[in-house]
Amino acid sequence: MSDATLNQPAPMGLFERWLSLWVALAIGAGMLLGNLMPGLFGALAAMEVASVNLPVAVLIWAMVYPMMVGVDFGALGHIGERPKGLVITLVVNWLVKPFTMAALGVLFFEHLFADWIAPEDARAYLAGVILLGAAPCTAMVFVWSNLTRGDPTYTLVQVSVNDVIMVFAFAPIVALLLGVTDIVVPWQTLILSVLLYVLLPLLAGLVTRRRLVERGGEPAVEAFKARVQPFSITGLLVTVVLLFGFQGQVILEHPFVILLIALPLLIQSYGMFFLAYGWARLWRVPFNVAAPCALIGTSNFFELAVAVAISLFGLGSGAALATVVGVLVEVPVMLSLVAFANRTRGWFPS
């Protein structure tokens, strides 16, 4: 790996240090604006190609691009020297996570919460959480990895392998867990999502990095990343505003249901993190690989889950609502896990 990726983390900037507050304000703003200006948010929701919302896609691209600039392709040849992080990521994401999410969904929605949720609503919420569990993170993990100063090249490889597997495994796993053998999965959404959230920003980052290195070496790269980092966090916040604006009225009308949906998602998120993080510690995986591999196993590709839920069940469906609750749960949970990982850096070899 490049030497820069092994350094101790730099102090967090203003945006990163107060990110929980900014996210909370963005959630409130999204719900308020969604109710005050439903026409605007309806128009934004309609801006789709292959069920991928274009405004959200642009914002996700803005989040990922600064991370991609930090990727050193010269280090890719060394990835195979430390395969343990990739093994942990793949096992957790594809052999554990979808099935534990489905099991928790059935336990809570069809049994523990049966007296509070109508059966048809329970099935809709179950479908939403299954979509979340079967969609491992693609874009946002670069944000979480960056906040732990994880190895960007290793993170890229982990995400890229997940994307390839997702193209082939997402539909069968969703069909199996939903019990619907003839489920229609929008393949265009999957392919376009990989193109928008990984390939294009990766190419842009490669070109940018090459030009920066030619002009001033690694110091120029680091200076550029510092300048564009606020745009990455801003992209996250505006994305949260849009997603909660789309579902603001539903959330205000059913606040108790939000809590019911959030509970199994919270258990799933913390459970997957500590499974992967503990495994990485037992295997003595270096921290700048261990933290991203655990965070990848925890985080969800909520943009894809939202898009597929809307495509399959409708914008106002319980499934779509459950995926949006996934965003509500994920952001503060991931921030808490990033903070935990940074505090426990000493548990791992450097």
Order of alpha helices (4+ residues) and beta strands (2+ residues): alpha-alpha-alpha-beta-beta-alpha-alpha-alpha-alpha-alpha-alpha-alpha-alpha-alpha-alpha-alpha-alpha-alpha
